[in-house]
Amino acid sequence: MIRLYFLSFILLVFSCDSSKQIQVPFSYQEVSTAIGHPKIADVDRDGFGDILLHCHRDDMHIKVENRQIRMEWLRWPDLSVYPIAFGDFIGDRMGLGDINGDGTPDAVTGKVVGDEVHIFWYENPFAKASLDPSNEWTERYIGLIEDHIKDILAADMNADGKMDVIVRSHEISRIYFQNNDSWFAKKLEHPRKEGMAIGDLDGDGDLDVILNGFWLETPDDLQNGEYIFHNIDEKWYQQNSGSWQDNCCYVGVADLNADGLNDVILAHSEKAGYPLAWYSVESKNKVRTGPWIENTIADRFDWCETVDVGDVDLDGTLDIMAAKFRRHDPENYDNAPPYPVALFYNIKGDASEWTMQVLDSTGIYAGVLGDVGGDGDLDVLGPQSYYIGPIRLWENQLK
Protein backbone atom coordinates (compact mmCIF):
# COMPACT_ATOMS: atom_id res chain seq x y z
CA MET A 1 0.00 0.00 0.00
CA ILE A 2 1.30 3.43 -0.94
CA ARG A 3 0.90 6.25 1.55
CA LEU A 4 0.92 9.86 0.46
CA TYR A 5 0.71 12.90 2.67
CA PHE A 6 2.26 16.31 3.15
CA LEU A 7 4.95 16.68 5.73
CA SER A 8 4.94 19.05 8.63
CA PHE A 9 8.38 20.61 8.74
CA ILE A 10 11.08 20.78 11.32
CA LEU A 11 13.74 23.36 10.61
CA LEU A 12 16.87 23.00 12.66
CA VAL A 13 20.03 25.02 12.50
CA PHE A 14 23.30 23.73 13.87
CA SER A 15 26.78 24.96 13.11
CA CYS A 16 25.27 27.34 10.59
CA ASP A 17 23.73 30.77 10.27
CA SER A 18 20.03 31.08 11.09
CA SER A 19 19.51 34.48 9.49
CA LYS A 20 17.90 32.87 6.46
CA GLN A 21 15.66 29.93 7.17
CA ILE A 22 14.51 27.82 4.25
CA GLN A 23 11.58 25.43 4.16
CA VAL A 24 11.05 23.57 0.92
CA PRO A 25 7.67 21.78 0.77
CA PHE A 26 7.77 18.03 0.24
CA SER A 27 5.13 15.33 -0.01
CA TYR A 28 5.96 11.86 1.28
CA GLN A 29 5.09 8.40 0.06
CA GLU A 30 6.33 4.84 0.41
CA VAL A 31 6.98 3.61 -3.11
CA SER A 32 7.98 0.00 -2.41
CA THR A 33 8.19 -2.48 0.44
CA ALA A 34 11.40 -3.91 -1.05
CA ILE A 35 14.75 -3.94 0.72
CA GLY A 36 17.25 -2.39 -1.65
CA HIS A 37 19.31 0.59 -2.70
CA PRO A 38 17.78 2.99 -5.23
CA LYS A 39 18.73 5.12 -8.20
CA ILE A 40 16.65 7.55 -10.24
CA ALA A 41 16.76 7.64 -14.06
CA ASP A 42 14.38 7.84 -17.00
CA VAL A 43 14.46 4.16 -17.95
CA ASP A 44 11.79 4.16 -20.66
CA ARG A 45 12.38 7.61 -22.21
CA ASP A 46 8.95 8.97 -21.28
CA GLY A 47 10.24 12.10 -19.53
CA PHE A 48 9.70 10.83 -15.99
CA GLY A 49 12.42 9.73 -13.59
CA ASP A 50 11.86 6.07 -12.77
CA ILE A 51 13.16 4.24 -9.69
CA LEU A 52 15.75 1.46 -10.00
CA LEU A 53 16.40 -0.87 -7.07
CA HIS A 54 19.42 -3.02 -6.30
CA CYS A 55 18.44 -5.78 -3.89
CA HIS A 56 21.71 -7.48 -3.06
CA ARG A 57 22.70 -10.66 -1.24
CA ASP A 58 22.58 -10.86 2.55
CA ASP A 59 26.24 -10.49 3.54
CA MET A 60 25.29 -9.52 7.10
CA HIS A 61 23.43 -12.78 7.75
CA ILE A 62 20.34 -10.80 8.65
CA LYS A 63 17.30 -13.02 8.42
CA VAL A 64 14.84 -11.46 6.00
CA GLU A 65 11.95 -13.68 4.97
CA ASN A 66 11.06 -13.95 1.28
CA ARG A 67 13.98 -11.80 0.23
CA GLN A 68 14.60 -12.25 -3.46
CA ILE A 69 17.94 -11.21 -4.86
CA ARG A 70 17.20 -9.08 -7.88
CA MET A 71 17.41 -5.77 -9.67
CA GLU A 72 14.16 -4.14 -10.73
CA TRP A 73 12.69 -0.84 -11.79
CA LEU A 74 9.52 0.98 -10.82
CA ARG A 75 7.84 2.88 -13.62
CA TRP A 76 6.74 6.38 -12.72
CA PRO A 77 4.04 7.44 -11.98
CA ASP A 78 2.08 4.20 -11.45
CA LEU A 79 5.04 2.46 -9.73
CA SER A 80 4.51 -0.80 -11.59
CA VAL A 81 7.45 -3.14 -10.91
CA TYR A 82 9.49 -4.76 -13.71
CA PRO A 83 12.58 -6.97 -13.40
CA ILE A 84 16.01 -6.01 -14.69
CA ALA A 85 17.82 -9.20 -13.69
CA PHE A 86 17.95 -11.97 -11.10
CA GLY A 87 21.10 -13.39 -9.56
CA ASP A 88 23.41 -13.52 -6.57
CA PHE A 89 24.12 -9.79 -6.64
CA ILE A 90 26.66 -8.36 -4.23
CA GLY A 91 27.76 -4.93 -3.11
CA ASP A 92 26.09 -1.94 -1.52
CA ARG A 93 25.26 -0.16 -4.76
CA MET A 94 24.47 -0.38 -8.42
CA GLY A 95 26.01 1.96 -10.95
CA LEU A 96 24.12 3.74 -13.71
CA GLY A 97 25.37 5.06 -17.02
CA ASP A 98 24.78 4.91 -20.75
CA ILE A 99 27.33 2.16 -21.31
CA ASN A 100 26.64 1.55 -25.00
CA GLY A 101 25.89 5.16 -25.95
CA ASP A 102 22.36 4.56 -27.16
CA GLY A 103 20.77 7.30 -25.06
CA THR A 104 19.29 5.12 -22.30
CA PRO A 105 20.65 4.41 -18.79
CA ASP A 106 22.14 0.95 -18.23
CA ALA A 107 22.73 -0.75 -14.87
CA VAL A 108 26.09 -2.00 -13.55
CA THR A 109 26.67 -4.28 -10.57
CA GLY A 110 28.60 -7.23 -9.18
CA LYS A 111 27.33 -10.80 -9.12
CA VAL A 112 28.69 -13.95 -7.52
CA VAL A 113 29.44 -16.63 -10.11
CA GLY A 114 30.76 -19.79 -8.48
CA ASP A 115 33.55 -18.64 -6.17
CA GLU A 116 34.20 -15.39 -8.03
CA VAL A 117 32.66 -11.93 -8.18
CA HIS A 118 32.06 -10.71 -11.70
CA ILE A 119 31.08 -7.23 -12.87
CA PHE A 120 28.23 -7.09 -15.36
CA TRP A 121 26.29 -4.38 -17.12
CA TYR A 122 22.66 -4.78 -18.04
CA GLU A 123 21.58 -3.28 -21.35
CA ASN A 124 18.49 -1.12 -21.20
CA PRO A 125 16.18 -2.36 -24.01
CA PHE A 126 14.26 0.84 -24.63
CA ALA A 127 16.57 2.31 -27.26
CA LYS A 128 15.82 -0.61 -29.57
CA ALA A 129 12.42 -1.86 -28.50
CA SER A 130 8.94 -0.47 -28.14
CA LEU A 131 7.89 1.17 -24.91
CA ASP A 132 6.82 -2.13 -23.43
CA PRO A 133 8.03 -2.06 -19.79
CA SER A 134 8.37 -5.85 -19.74
CA ASN A 135 11.23 -5.77 -22.30
CA GLU A 136 14.15 -7.92 -21.14
CA TRP A 137 17.51 -6.41 -20.17
CA THR A 138 20.56 -8.17 -21.64
CA GLU A 139 23.41 -9.16 -19.29
CA ARG A 140 26.90 -8.32 -20.57
CA TYR A 141 30.22 -9.21 -18.93
CA ILE A 142 32.78 -6.57 -17.91
CA GLY A 143 35.38 -8.27 -15.74
CA LEU A 144 36.45 -9.85 -12.46
CA ILE A 145 36.90 -8.23 -9.03
CA GLU A 146 38.82 -10.06 -6.29
CA ASP A 147 37.48 -8.23 -3.26
CA HIS A 148 34.24 -6.96 -1.77
CA ILE A 149 32.46 -4.22 -3.72
CA LYS A 150 32.05 -1.05 -1.68
CA ASP A 151 31.34 1.52 -4.41
CA ILE A 152 30.60 1.26 -8.13
CA LEU A 153 30.29 4.12 -10.62
CA ALA A 154 30.15 4.65 -14.36
CA ALA A 155 32.03 7.55 -15.95
CA ASP A 156 33.98 8.34 -19.12
CA MET A 157 37.43 8.35 -17.55
CA ASN A 158 39.48 8.77 -20.74
CA ALA A 159 37.08 11.12 -22.58
CA ASP A 160 36.76 8.79 -25.57
CA GLY A 161 32.97 8.96 -25.63
CA LYS A 162 32.57 5.54 -24.00
CA MET A 163 31.49 5.00 -20.41
CA ASP A 164 33.99 3.20 -18.18
CA VAL A 165 33.24 1.48 -14.87
CA ILE A 166 35.04 2.14 -11.58
CA VAL A 167 34.75 -0.30 -8.67
CA ARG A 168 36.13 0.34 -5.20
CA SER A 169 37.05 -2.52 -2.85
CA HIS A 170 38.60 -2.24 0.60
CA GLU A 171 42.25 -1.78 -0.43
CA ILE A 172 42.08 -1.73 -4.21
CA SER A 173 40.00 -0.18 -6.92
CA ARG A 174 39.67 -1.22 -10.53
CA ILE A 175 38.90 0.93 -13.52
CA TYR A 176 37.38 -1.07 -16.36
CA PHE A 177 38.08 0.84 -19.58
CA GLN A 178 35.68 0.15 -22.40
CA ASN A 179 37.57 -0.66 -25.61
CA ASN A 180 34.98 -1.32 -28.32
CA ASP A 181 33.67 -4.81 -27.46
CA SER A 182 36.19 -5.56 -24.69
CA TRP A 183 37.24 -4.15 -21.33
CA PHE A 184 40.71 -3.40 -19.95
CA ALA A 185 41.06 -3.53 -16.16
CA LYS A 186 43.46 -1.13 -14.40
CA LYS A 187 44.21 -1.99 -10.76
CA LEU A 188 44.76 0.81 -8.22
CA GLU A 189 46.11 0.13 -4.71
CA HIS A 190 45.32 2.54 -1.87
CA PRO A 191 44.50 2.82 1.87
CA ARG A 192 41.35 1.28 3.32
CA LYS A 193 38.24 1.19 3.31
CA GLU A 194 35.15 2.73 1.64
CA GLY A 195 33.81 5.81 -0.10
CA MET A 196 34.39 6.98 -3.68
CA ALA A 197 33.50 9.81 -6.03
CA ILE A 198 34.71 10.70 -9.51
CA GLY A 199 35.51 14.26 -10.59
CA ASP A 200 38.16 16.49 -12.14
CA LEU A 201 39.97 17.89 -9.09
CA ASP A 202 43.08 19.30 -10.74
CA GLY A 203 41.28 20.97 -13.64
CA ASP A 204 43.27 19.19 -16.34
CA GLY A 205 40.21 17.91 -18.21
CA ASP A 206 40.21 14.29 -17.08
CA LEU A 207 38.43 12.63 -14.17
CA ASP A 208 40.23 11.74 -10.95
CA VAL A 209 39.36 9.11 -8.34
CA ILE A 210 38.42 10.62 -4.97
CA LEU A 211 38.39 8.31 -1.95
CA ASN A 212 38.15 8.59 1.84
CA GLY A 213 40.41 11.55 2.62
CA PHE A 214 42.71 11.28 -0.42
CA TRP A 215 42.56 11.33 -4.19
CA LEU A 216 44.32 9.58 -7.04
CA GLU A 217 45.45 11.83 -9.88
CA THR A 218 44.73 10.38 -13.30
CA PRO A 219 47.86 10.23 -15.49
CA ASP A 220 48.07 11.11 -19.18
CA ASP A 221 48.29 7.41 -20.02
CA LEU A 222 45.22 6.19 -18.15
CA GLN A 223 45.68 2.50 -18.84
CA ASN A 224 49.42 2.17 -18.26
CA GLY A 225 50.43 5.21 -16.22
CA GLU A 226 50.74 5.61 -12.45
CA TYR A 227 47.84 7.14 -10.54
CA ILE A 228 49.43 9.55 -8.06
CA PHE A 229 48.28 9.62 -4.42
CA HIS A 230 47.43 13.03 -2.88
CA ASN A 231 46.35 13.68 0.68
CA ILE A 232 43.23 15.63 1.61
CA ASP A 233 42.88 14.82 5.34
CA GLU A 234 44.50 11.86 7.09
CA LYS A 235 41.80 11.54 9.75
CA TRP A 236 39.53 9.85 7.22
CA TYR A 237 41.94 7.06 6.21
CA GLN A 238 44.39 6.63 9.11
CA GLN A 239 42.02 5.43 11.84
CA ASN A 240 43.67 2.43 13.43
CA SER A 241 41.44 1.17 16.24
CA GLY A 242 41.29 -2.22 14.58
CA SER A 243 37.53 -2.01 14.19
CA TRP A 244 35.81 -2.82 10.91
CA GLN A 245 34.34 0.69 11.24
CA ASP A 246 37.69 2.40 10.68
CA ASN A 247 38.06 4.55 7.56
CA CYS A 248 34.51 4.13 6.27
CA CYS A 249 33.32 7.27 4.49
CA TYR A 250 30.76 8.69 2.20
CA VAL A 251 32.42 10.88 -0.42
CA GLY A 252 31.01 13.58 -2.67
CA VAL A 253 32.49 16.04 -5.14
CA ALA A 254 31.10 19.36 -6.40
CA ASP A 255 32.04 23.03 -6.70
CA LEU A 256 30.19 24.14 -3.57
CA ASN A 257 31.69 27.62 -3.28
CA ALA A 258 31.39 28.44 -7.00
CA ASP A 259 35.09 29.29 -7.41
CA GLY A 260 35.56 27.09 -10.47
CA LEU A 261 37.30 24.28 -8.56
CA ASN A 262 35.74 21.06 -7.38
CA ASP A 263 35.48 20.59 -3.61
CA VAL A 264 35.34 17.30 -1.69
CA ILE A 265 32.59 16.35 0.78
CA LEU A 266 33.35 13.78 3.50
CA ALA A 267 31.34 12.14 6.27
CA HIS A 268 31.88 9.01 8.35
CA SER A 269 29.52 6.26 7.27
CA GLU A 270 30.03 3.82 10.14
CA LYS A 271 30.87 5.84 13.27
CA ALA A 272 29.60 8.60 15.50
CA GLY A 273 31.41 11.81 16.38
CA TYR A 274 32.68 12.91 12.98
CA PRO A 275 31.62 16.04 11.08
CA LEU A 276 29.89 16.51 7.77
CA ALA A 277 32.60 18.57 6.09
CA TRP A 278 33.72 19.93 2.76
CA TYR A 279 37.31 20.56 1.72
CA SER A 280 38.63 23.27 -0.57
CA VAL A 281 41.96 24.70 -1.72
CA GLU A 282 42.92 28.35 -2.12
CA SER A 283 43.83 28.06 -5.79
CA LYS A 284 44.25 25.59 -8.63
CA ASN A 285 48.00 25.26 -8.02
CA LYS A 286 47.27 24.01 -4.47
CA VAL A 287 45.11 21.06 -5.55
CA ARG A 288 48.03 18.62 -5.75
CA THR A 289 50.13 20.00 -2.90
CA GLY A 290 47.45 21.20 -0.49
CA PRO A 291 46.68 22.11 2.10
CA TRP A 292 43.05 21.13 1.70
CA ILE A 293 41.07 23.27 4.12
CA GLU A 294 38.31 21.65 6.17
CA ASN A 295 35.03 23.58 6.22
CA THR A 296 32.33 22.28 8.55
CA ILE A 297 28.73 21.96 7.48
CA ALA A 298 27.73 20.14 10.68
CA ASP A 299 30.12 19.66 13.61
CA ARG A 300 28.76 16.15 14.04
CA PHE A 301 26.72 13.98 11.72
CA ASP A 302 26.80 10.33 12.76
CA TRP A 303 26.53 7.14 10.67
CA CYS A 304 26.22 9.09 7.44
CA GLU A 305 25.76 6.53 4.65
CA THR A 306 24.08 9.12 2.42
CA VAL A 307 25.52 12.24 0.82
CA ASP A 308 24.25 13.81 -2.40
CA VAL A 309 24.52 17.26 -3.94
CA GLY A 310 22.10 19.34 -5.99
CA ASP A 311 20.07 22.54 -6.11
CA VAL A 312 17.13 21.46 -3.97
CA ASP A 313 15.61 24.89 -3.30
CA LEU A 314 16.10 26.11 -6.90
CA ASP A 315 18.05 29.23 -5.93
CA GLY A 316 20.92 28.47 -8.32
CA THR A 317 23.34 27.18 -5.66
CA LEU A 318 24.34 23.66 -4.65
CA ASP A 319 22.81 22.14 -1.51
CA ILE A 320 23.62 18.88 0.31
CA MET A 321 21.41 16.00 1.34
CA ALA A 322 22.73 13.80 4.17
CA ALA A 323 21.17 11.11 6.35
CA LYS A 324 22.00 8.95 9.32
CA PHE A 325 20.98 5.28 9.16
CA ARG A 326 19.87 2.80 11.76
CA ARG A 327 21.78 -0.46 12.21
CA HIS A 328 20.04 -3.76 12.81
CA ASP A 329 21.90 -3.97 16.17
CA PRO A 330 22.18 -0.34 17.37
CA GLU A 331 22.60 -1.42 21.00
CA ASN A 332 26.08 -2.77 20.12
CA TYR A 333 27.23 0.55 18.69
CA ASP A 334 26.87 4.27 19.27
CA ASN A 335 23.90 4.25 16.90
CA ALA A 336 21.03 5.68 18.93
CA PRO A 337 18.10 7.62 17.48
CA PRO A 338 17.19 10.06 16.09
CA TYR A 339 18.21 9.25 12.52
CA PRO A 340 17.84 12.56 10.67
CA VAL A 341 17.20 12.81 6.95
CA ALA A 342 18.51 16.32 6.38
CA LEU A 343 18.89 18.96 3.70
CA PHE A 344 21.61 21.58 4.13
CA TYR A 345 20.91 24.72 2.13
CA ASN A 346 23.82 26.76 0.79
CA ILE A 347 22.51 30.18 1.84
CA LYS A 348 24.95 32.55 0.13
CA GLY A 349 26.05 30.22 -2.65
CA ASP A 350 29.68 30.22 -1.51
CA ALA A 351 29.24 27.43 1.07
CA SER A 352 30.06 29.79 3.94
CA GLU A 353 26.65 29.51 5.61
CA TRP A 354 24.27 26.57 5.83
CA THR A 355 20.83 26.01 7.28
CA MET A 356 19.34 22.57 7.84
CA GLN A 357 15.85 21.22 7.20
CA VAL A 358 15.04 17.81 8.68
CA LEU A 359 12.58 15.79 6.62
CA ASP A 360 12.40 12.76 8.88
CA SER A 361 13.98 11.30 12.02
CA THR A 362 13.89 7.58 11.20
CA GLY A 363 16.76 7.52 8.71
CA ILE A 364 17.65 6.39 5.23
CA TYR A 365 20.58 4.41 3.82
CA ALA A 366 22.18 5.03 0.42
CA GLY A 367 19.73 7.80 -0.37
CA VAL A 368 19.82 9.84 -3.58
CA LEU A 369 18.57 13.09 -5.07
CA GLY A 370 16.77 12.97 -8.39
CA ASP A 371 13.78 14.24 -10.35
CA VAL A 372 11.22 11.43 -10.31
CA GLY A 373 8.34 13.47 -11.69
CA GLY A 374 10.24 15.16 -14.50
CA ASP A 375 9.00 18.51 -13.20
CA GLY A 376 12.40 20.15 -12.83
CA ASP A 377 13.05 19.89 -9.09
CA LEU A 378 15.00 17.42 -6.97
CA ASP A 379 13.33 14.78 -4.80
CA VAL A 380 14.78 12.64 -1.98
CA LEU A 381 14.68 8.84 -2.24
CA GLY A 382 16.04 6.06 -0.03
CA PRO A 383 15.32 2.93 2.01
CA GLN A 384 14.79 3.18 5.74
CA SER A 385 17.97 1.12 6.17
CA TYR A 386 20.05 -1.60 4.53
CA TYR A 387 18.09 -4.40 6.19
CA ILE A 388 14.52 -3.06 6.16
CA GLY A 389 12.15 -1.30 3.82
CA PRO A 390 10.24 0.56 2.72
CA ILE A 391 11.74 2.62 -0.09
CA ARG A 392 10.66 6.15 0.75
CA LEU A 393 10.22 9.22 -1.40
CA TRP A 394 10.05 12.85 -0.39
CA GLU A 395 8.77 14.62 -3.50
CA ASN A 396 9.76 18.26 -3.88
CA GLN A 397 6.70 20.50 -4.34
CA LEU A 398 8.43 23.64 -5.60
CA LYS A 399 7.30 22.84 -9.16
C-alpha positions in Angstrom: 0.0 0.0 0.0 1.3 3.4 -0.9 0.9 6.3 1.5 0.9 9.9 0.5 0.7 12.9 2.7 2.3 16.3 3.1 5.0 16.7 5.7 4.9 19.1 8.6 8.4 20.6 8.7 11.1 20.8 11.3 13.7 23.4 10.6 16.9 23.0 12.7 20.0 25.0 12.5 23.3 23.7 13.9 26.8 25.0 13.1 25.3 27.3 10.6 23.7 30.8 10.3 20.0 31.1 11.1 19.5 34.5 9.5 17.9 32.9 6.5 15.7 29.9 7.2 14.5 27.8 4.3 11.6 25.4 4.2 11.0 23.6 0.9 7.7 21.8 0.8 7.8 18.0 0.2 5.1 15.3 0.0 6.0 11.9 1.3 5.1 8.4 0.1 6.3 4.8 0.4 7.0 3.6 -3.1 8.0 0.0 -2.4 8.2 -2.5 0.4 11.4 -3.9 -1.0 14.7 -3.9 0.7 17.2 -2.4 -1.6 19.3 0.6 -2.7 17.8 3.0 -5.2 18.7 5.1 -8.2 16.7 7.5 -10.2 16.8 7.6 -14.1 14.4 7.8 -17.0 14.5 4.2 -17.9 11.8 4.2 -20.7 12.4 7.6 -22.2 9.0 9.0 -21.3 10.2 12.1 -19.5 9.7 10.8 -16.0 12.4 9.7 -13.6 11.9 6.1 -12.8 13.2 4.2 -9.7 15.7 1.5 -10.0 16.4 -0.9 -7.1 19.4 -3.0 -6.3 18.4 -5.8 -3.9 21.7 -7.5 -3.1 22.7 -10.7 -1.2 22.6 -10.9 2.5 26.2 -10.5 3.5 25.3 -9.5 7.1 23.4 -12.8 7.7 20.3 -10.8 8.7 17.3 -13.0 8.4 14.8 -11.5 6.0 11.9 -13.7 5.0 11.1 -14.0 1.3 14.0 -11.8 0.2 14.6 -12.2 -3.5 17.9 -11.2 -4.9 17.2 -9.1 -7.9 17.4 -5.8 -9.7 14.2 -4.1 -10.7 12.7 -0.8 -11.8 9.5 1.0 -10.8 7.8 2.9 -13.6 6.7 6.4 -12.7 4.0 7.4 -12.0 2.1 4.2 -11.4 5.0 2.5 -9.7 4.5 -0.8 -11.6 7.5 -3.1 -10.9 9.5 -4.8 -13.7 12.6 -7.0 -13.4 16.0 -6.0 -14.7 17.8 -9.2 -13.7 18.0 -12.0 -11.1 21.1 -13.4 -9.6 23.4 -13.5 -6.6 24.1 -9.8 -6.6 26.7 -8.4 -4.2 27.8 -4.9 -3.1 26.1 -1.9 -1.5 25.3 -0.2 -4.8 24.5 -0.4 -8.4 26.0 2.0 -11.0 24.1 3.7 -13.7 25.4 5.1 -17.0 24.8 4.9 -20.7 27.3 2.2 -21.3 26.6 1.5 -25.0 25.9 5.2 -25.9 22.4 4.6 -27.2 20.8 7.3 -25.1 19.3 5.1 -22.3 20.7 4.4 -18.8 22.1 1.0 -18.2 22.7 -0.7 -14.9 26.1 -2.0 -13.5 26.7 -4.3 -10.6 28.6 -7.2 -9.2 27.3 -10.8 -9.1 28.7 -14.0 -7.5 29.4 -16.6 -10.1 30.8 -19.8 -8.5 33.6 -18.6 -6.2 34.2 -15.4 -8.0 32.7 -11.9 -8.2 32.1 -10.7 -11.7 31.1 -7.2 -12.9 28.2 -7.1 -15.4 26.3 -4.4 -17.1 22.7 -4.8 -18.0 21.6 -3.3 -21.3 18.5 -1.1 -21.2 16.2 -2.4 -24.0 14.3 0.8 -24.6 16.6 2.3 -27.3 15.8 -0.6 -29.6 12.4 -1.9 -28.5 8.9 -0.5 -28.1 7.9 1.2 -24.9 6.8 -2.1 -23.4 8.0 -2.1 -19.8 8.4 -5.9 -19.7 11.2 -5.8 -22.3 14.1 -7.9 -21.1 17.5 -6.4 -20.2 20.6 -8.2 -21.6 23.4 -9.2 -19.3 26.9 -8.3 -20.6 30.2 -9.2 -18.9 32.8 -6.6 -17.9 35.4 -8.3 -15.7 36.5 -9.9 -12.5 36.9 -8.2 -9.0 38.8 -10.1 -6.3 37.5 -8.2 -3.3 34.2 -7.0 -1.8 32.5 -4.2 -3.7 32.0 -1.0 -1.7 31.3 1.5 -4.4 30.6 1.3 -8.1 30.3 4.1 -10.6 30.2 4.6 -14.4 32.0 7.6 -16.0 34.0 8.3 -19.1 37.4 8.4 -17.6 39.5 8.8 -20.7 37.1 11.1 -22.6 36.8 8.8 -25.6 33.0 9.0 -25.6 32.6 5.5 -24.0 31.5 5.0 -20.4 34.0 3.2 -18.2 33.2 1.5 -14.9 35.0 2.1 -11.6 34.7 -0.3 -8.7 36.1 0.3 -5.2 37.0 -2.5 -2.9 38.6 -2.2 0.6 42.2 -1.8 -0.4 42.1 -1.7 -4.2 40.0 -0.2 -6.9 39.7 -1.2 -10.5 38.9 0.9 -13.5 37.4 -1.1 -16.4 38.1 0.8 -19.6 35.7 0.2 -22.4 37.6 -0.7 -25.6 35.0 -1.3 -28.3 33.7 -4.8 -27.5 36.2 -5.6 -24.7 37.2 -4.2 -21.3 40.7 -3.4 -19.9 41.1 -3.5 -16.2 43.5 -1.1 -14.4 44.2 -2.0 -10.8 44.8 0.8 -8.2 46.1 0.1 -4.7 45.3 2.5 -1.9 44.5 2.8 1.9 41.3 1.3 3.3 38.2 1.2 3.3 35.2 2.7 1.6 33.8 5.8 -0.1 34.4 7.0 -3.7 33.5 9.8 -6.0 34.7 10.7 -9.5 35.5 14.3 -10.6 38.2 16.5 -12.1 40.0 17.9 -9.1 43.1 19.3 -10.7 41.3 21.0 -13.6 43.3 19.2 -16.3 40.2 17.9 -18.2 40.2 14.3 -17.1 38.4 12.6 -14.2 40.2 11.7 -11.0 39.4 9.1 -8.3 38.4 10.6 -5.0 38.4 8.3 -2.0 38.2 8.6 1.8 40.4 11.5 2.6 42.7 11.3 -0.4 42.6 11.3 -4.2 44.3 9.6 -7.0 45.4 11.8 -9.9 44.7 10.4 -13.3 47.9 10.2 -15.5 48.1 11.1 -19.2 48.3 7.4 -20.0 45.2 6.2 -18.1 45.7 2.5 -18.8 49.4 2.2 -18.3 50.4 5.2 -16.2 50.7 5.6 -12.4 47.8 7.1 -10.5 49.4 9.6 -8.1 48.3 9.6 -4.4 47.4 13.0 -2.9 46.3 13.7 0.7 43.2 15.6 1.6 42.9 14.8 5.3 44.5 11.9 7.1 41.8 11.5 9.7 39.5 9.8 7.2 41.9 7.1 6.2 44.4 6.6 9.1 42.0 5.4 11.8 43.7 2.4 13.4 41.4 1.2 16.2 41.3 -2.2 14.6 37.5 -2.0 14.2 35.8 -2.8 10.9 34.3 0.7 11.2 37.7 2.4 10.7 38.1 4.5 7.6 34.5 4.1 6.3 33.3 7.3 4.5 30.8 8.7 2.2 32.4 10.9 -0.4 31.0 13.6 -2.7 32.5 16.0 -5.1 31.1 19.4 -6.4 32.0 23.0 -6.7 30.2 24.1 -3.6 31.7 27.6 -3.3 31.4 28.4 -7.0 35.1 29.3 -7.4 35.6 27.1 -10.5 37.3 24.3 -8.6 35.7 21.1 -7.4 35.5 20.6 -3.6 35.3 17.3 -1.7 32.6 16.3 0.8 33.4 13.8 3.5 31.3 12.1 6.3 31.9 9.0 8.3 29.5 6.3 7.3 30.0 3.8 10.1 30.9 5.8 13.3 29.6 8.6 15.5 31.4 11.8 16.4 32.7 12.9 13.0 31.6 16.0 11.1 29.9 16.5 7.8 32.6 18.6 6.1 33.7 19.9 2.8 37.3 20.6 1.7 38.6 23.3 -0.6 42.0 24.7 -1.7 42.9 28.3 -2.1 43.8 28.1 -5.8 44.3 25.6 -8.6 48.0 25.3 -8.0 47.3 24.0 -4.5 45.1 21.1 -5.5 48.0 18.6 -5.8 50.1 20.0 -2.9 47.5 21.2 -0.5 46.7 22.1 2.1 43.1 21.1 1.7 41.1 23.3 4.1 38.3 21.7 6.2 35.0 23.6 6.2 32.3 22.3 8.6 28.7 22.0 7.5 27.7 20.1 10.7 30.1 19.7 13.6 28.8 16.1 14.0 26.7 14.0 11.7 26.8 10.3 12.8 26.5 7.1 10.7 26.2 9.1 7.4 25.8 6.5 4.7 24.1 9.1 2.4 25.5 12.2 0.8 24.3 13.8 -2.4 24.5 17.3 -3.9 22.1 19.3 -6.0 20.1 22.5 -6.1 17.1 21.5 -4.0 15.6 24.9 -3.3 16.1 26.1 -6.9 18.1 29.2 -5.9 20.9 28.5 -8.3 23.3 27.2 -5.7 24.3 23.7 -4.6 22.8 22.1 -1.5 23.6 18.9 0.3 21.4 16.0 1.3 22.7 13.8 4.2 21.2 11.1 6.3 22.0 8.9 9.3 21.0 5.3 9.2 19.9 2.8 11.8 21.8 -0.5 12.2 20.0 -3.8 12.8 21.9 -4.0 16.2 22.2 -0.3 17.4 22.6 -1.4 21.0 26.1 -2.8 20.1 27.2 0.6 18.7 26.9 4.3 19.3 23.9 4.3 16.9 21.0 5.7 18.9 18.1 7.6 17.5 17.2 10.1 16.1 18.2 9.2 12.5 17.8 12.6 10.7 17.2 12.8 6.9 18.5 16.3 6.4 18.9 19.0 3.7 21.6 21.6 4.1 20.9 24.7 2.1 23.8 26.8 0.8 22.5 30.2 1.8 24.9 32.5 0.1 26.0 30.2 -2.7 29.7 30.2 -1.5 29.2 27.4 1.1 30.1 29.8 3.9 26.7 29.5 5.6 24.3 26.6 5.8 20.8 26.0 7.3 19.3 22.6 7.8 15.9 21.2 7.2 15.0 17.8 8.7 12.6 15.8 6.6 12.4 12.8 8.9 14.0 11.3 12.0 13.9 7.6 11.2 16.8 7.5 8.7 17.7 6.4 5.2 20.6 4.4 3.8 22.2 5.0 0.4 19.7 7.8 -0.4 19.8 9.8 -3.6 18.6 13.1 -5.1 16.8 13.0 -8.4 13.8 14.2 -10.3 11.2 11.4 -10.3 8.3 13.5 -11.7 10.2 15.2 -14.5 9.0 18.5 -13.2 12.4 20.2 -12.8 13.0 19.9 -9.1 15.0 17.4 -7.0 13.3 14.8 -4.8 14.8 12.6 -2.0 14.7 8.8 -2.2 16.0 6.1 0.0 15.3 2.9 2.0 14.8 3.2 5.7 18.0 1.1 6.2 20.1 -1.6 4.5 18.1 -4.4 6.2 14.5 -3.1 6.2 12.2 -1.3 3.8 10.2 0.6 2.7 11.7 2.6 -0.1 10.7 6.1 0.8 10.2 9.2 -1.4 10.1 12.9 -0.4 8.8 14.6 -3.5 9.8 18.3 -3.9 6.7 20.5 -4.3 8.4 23.6 -5.6 7.3 22.8 -9.2 
